[in-house]
Amino acid sequence: MAIHWILQKGDRPFDFTLDDVALLVRRNGTQGAAEIWRVELAGSKRTLLRTIPLPEVPSITSGLGVTVSRDDKNFAYSYSRRMSTEYVVEGLH
């Protein structure tokens, strides 16, 4: 089966469902949220399973890591943050 036919631009597949009839994909949602979708392998039907809101901070430095239980009922996610300080120096010639 050619999986690339059911994927859309921006899909990031990360697992199959327990029954192997669908693919779980992550997409970037609105306002920085991550969306977890179930994409049926036969027919390409798409179902939004979960929207994961992320903190509105500019310090998120790495992609969202998502794990879903094999029965699609439990989700876990992680991300990394990097804190830094910005300085403005004026008057140098």
C-alpha positions, 0 to 999 in steps of 0.5 A: 500500500502506498502511504504517500497517497493519503498524506497531505503537505504538513502531515508528520506520520508517527504511528499506526493504529492498533488494528493497522487500518489507519495512520496517526499523523501530527499537523501544526494547527492554529496558534501554535497548537499541534493536531493529532489526526487519524487517517484511514489507509483505505479511502483517506478519511481524516478524523481529528483526535486531539488538539494539543495547545502549546504555551505561547512562548517563543522559547520552544526550540524543538519539535513536539514529540507525541506518543499515543497509546495503541488504542488511541485513547491516551496521549503524551507529548513533550517539547524543549524550551531554551531561555535566553536574554537579549541585550540592546547596545546603543551608542557604539561607533 
